[in-house]
Amino acid sequence: MNSEDLGNLLLVNTVREKALKTKAIYHPNLINNLSKEAYD
């Protein structure tokens, strides 16, 4: 894994966290649905 891959991974995680926090404010069930999709 090179530094570019690591940077992209961190960026994706940051964006995902922000999206989840935003959605949690409006619709808590969306997080549950996203979590289920992630594990499928």
C-alpha positions in Angstrom: 0.0 0.0 0.0 1.5 3.3 -1.0 0.9 6.8 0.4 -1.5 7.7 -2.4 -3.7 4.7 -1.5 -3.6 5.6 2.1 -4.6 9.2 1.4 -7.5 8.1 -0.7 -8.6 5.7 2.0 -8.5 8.5 4.6 -10.4 10.8 2.3 -13.1 8.3 1.8 -13.4 7.6 5.5 -13.6 11.3 6.3 -16.3 11.9 3.7 -18.2 8.9 4.9 -18.1 10.0 8.5 -19.3 13.5 7.5 -22.1 12.0 5.5 -23.2 9.7 8.3 -23.2 12.5 10.8 -25.3 14.7 8.5 -27.7 11.9 7.8 -28.0 11.0 11.5 -29.3 14.4 12.1 -32.1 14.0 9.5 -32.8 10.3 9.5 -31.2 8.0 12.0 -32.4 4.8 10.2 -30.2 5.6 7.2 -27.1 4.8 9.3 -28.6 1.4 10.2 -29.3 0.7 6.5 -25.8 1.8 5.5 -24.2 -0.4 8.1 -26.2 -3.4 6.9 -25.1 -2.7 3.3 -21.5 -2.5 4.4 -21.6 -5.9 6.0 -23.6 -7.7 3.2 
